[in-house]
């Protein structure tokens, strides 16, 4: 049996919030990793990856772009596994978000179908491809469900994740004889929280940053299915290694059904004594709708207001044997990482954590 050092894993969009954790865990696990970035000349994105343990020995960074199909054959060459984590997650989604998500996914998969070293692709989809556009507000969602893209107020981001994942499954079913028929697993995480390994302020850290900075007067009545970024990365590697996940969609969320106010309470409990004033009251829909005219990022969440998220995560537990980190720990760890990195300013009463 080959040692893990001789197994090369491609991680697309390697500088992203989830992807950096995938790279870190792969390196610690002994794998050789190739990560894609759009530009090797961007130190803000490249240096945190180069600083990871074992990066000097087993990490190679290459340039590739979701919108440039000719960059992918070289990226996937000689890789046994591909973790396709890269996908647009803009603050203000539009129709181009759908095009980039679908074309980008197919560009990667087409390269894998021509590269016979690739045995399996693990694709990062989203709960956004499962739980939206449904009439039944009490429904408990499973991997059998798909977001209804024709549903009321389903925005372009939700459509992009749904259409891109469907395109991936359709592509794998239609790979012609003679091409490389690789296995596919799609992972569908909820809202991803937890410590950041970079200083890049992507969409995934925006909620916690805004809460700690008291940048919102109140909180939209927003349902959150939370998952820790470390669990999402771990799930990618477990799915990659486990043939029982072949051909499966797997929801990644803690079983607790939470609202944005719950997340705020977790943060207030930990960071209130440090001098941070966390908003905790719900805003009525009308005020959120009004705010959407002045803040385009608010417009993107309007379809999700009042949308309680109930999910069945038994497949992740049964196939991947995951035990999920509680969202309170995810939020607290994320808060400390954002403060220590300077993404959120330190208050005069702030005291660094002495324990993990």
CORSULQUI-V595291 format. One record per residue. PHI is phi in radians with two decimals (999 if undefined). Layout:
phi: [PHI,PHI]
This chain:
phi: [999,-1.18,-1.27,-1.09,-1.02,-1.57,-1.72,-1.74,-2.06,-1.60,-2.06,-1.46,1.03,-1.07,-1.53,-1.26,-0.99,-1.29,-1.11,-1.09,-1.20,-1.05,-1.05,-1.02,-1.22,-1.11,-1.11,-1.10,-1.33,1.77,-1.37,-1.59,-2.13,-1.99,-2.00,-1.75,-2.35,-1.28,-2.55,-1.35,-1.61,-1.79,-1.10,-1.05,-1.64,-1.45,-1.10,-1.02,-1.24,-1.16,-1.47,-1.15,-1.00,1.28,-1.11,-1.07,-1.45,-2.39,-2.11,-2.07,-1.91,-2.32,-1.54,-2.74,-2.30,-0.97,-1.62,-2.13,-1.03,-1.27,-1.52,-1.59,-0.96,-1.21,-1.16,-1.49,-0.93,1.26,-1.54,-1.49,-2.22,-2.22,-1.76,-1.59,-1.70,-1.13,-2.92,-1.16,-2.35,-1.32,-1.15,-2.17,-1.19,-2.50,-1.07,-1.14,-1.03,-1.12,-1.07,-1.15,-1.11,-1.25,-1.09,-1.10,-1.07,-1.19,-1.08,-1.18,-1.16,-1.10,-1.13,-1.14,-1.23,-1.77,-2.02,-1.34,-1.39,-1.37,-1.72,-2.70,-2.07,-1.89,-1.81,-1.46,-1.64,-2.90,-1.04,-1.07,-1.56,-2.17,-1.80,-1.91,1.37,-1.83,-1.44,-1.36,-1.32,-1.75,-1.18,-1.71,-1.54,-2.25,-1.18,-1.35,-1.55,-2.27,-1.03,-1.49,-1.21,-1.65,-1.21,-1.07,1.08,-1.41,-1.47,-1.21,-1.16,-1.06,-1.10,-1.09,-1.20,-1.19,-1.17,-1.14,-1.18,-1.05,-1.10,-1.14,-1.11,-1.10,-1.10,-1.11,-1.18,-1.88,-1.11,-1.26,-1.01,1.70,-1.49,-1.45,-1.57,-1.40,-1.50,-2.31,-2.22,-1.96,-1.84,-2.15,-1.30,-1.48,-1.21,-1.69,-2.21,2.22,-1.16,-1.66,-1.68,-2.37,-1.67,-1.25,-1.69,-1.39,-1.05,-1.13,-1.70,-1.11,-1.09,-1.17,-1.03,-1.15,-1.15,-1.16,-1.51,0.91,-1.55,-2.14,-1.21,-2.85,-2.07,-1.04,-1.37,-1.94,-1.33,-2.31,-1.75,-1.67,-2.58,-1.43,-1.04,-1.20,-1.23,-1.11,-1.11,-1.04,-1.10,-1.05,-1.29,-1.09,-1.13,-1.04,-1.47,-1.81,-1.12,-1.17,-1.58,-1.00,1.30,-1.94,-1.69,-2.39,-1.25,-2.11,-2.71,-1.15,-1.25,-1.13,-1.60,-2.10,-2.00,-0.99,-1.11,-1.13,-1.09,-1.09,-1.14,-1.04,-1.19,-1.13,-1.03,-1.50,-1.80,-0.96,-1.11,-1.52,1.79,-1.59,-1.79,-1.68,-1.12,-2.26,-1.63,-1.31,-1.66,-1.13,-0.94,-1.00,-1.22,-1.15,-1.05,-1.10,-1.14,-1.14,-1.34,-1.92,-2.32,-1.10,-1.20,-1.22,-1.01,-1.16,-1.68,-0.91,-1.12,-1.68,-1.10,1.30,-1.65,-1.18,-1.97,-2.01,-2.28,-1.85,-1.75,-1.13,-1.15,-1.07,-1.28,-1.38,-1.54,-1.66,1.02,-1.45,-2.01,-1.36,-1.13,-1.19,-0.99,-1.07,-1.12,-1.03,-1.15,-1.14,-1.09,-1.16,-1.01,-1.11,-1.16,-1.22,-1.23,-1.12,-1.51,1.44,-1.24,-2.03,-1.10,-1.39,-1.38,-1.10,-1.60,-1.23,-2.18,-1.02,-1.26,-1.73,-2.34,-1.66]
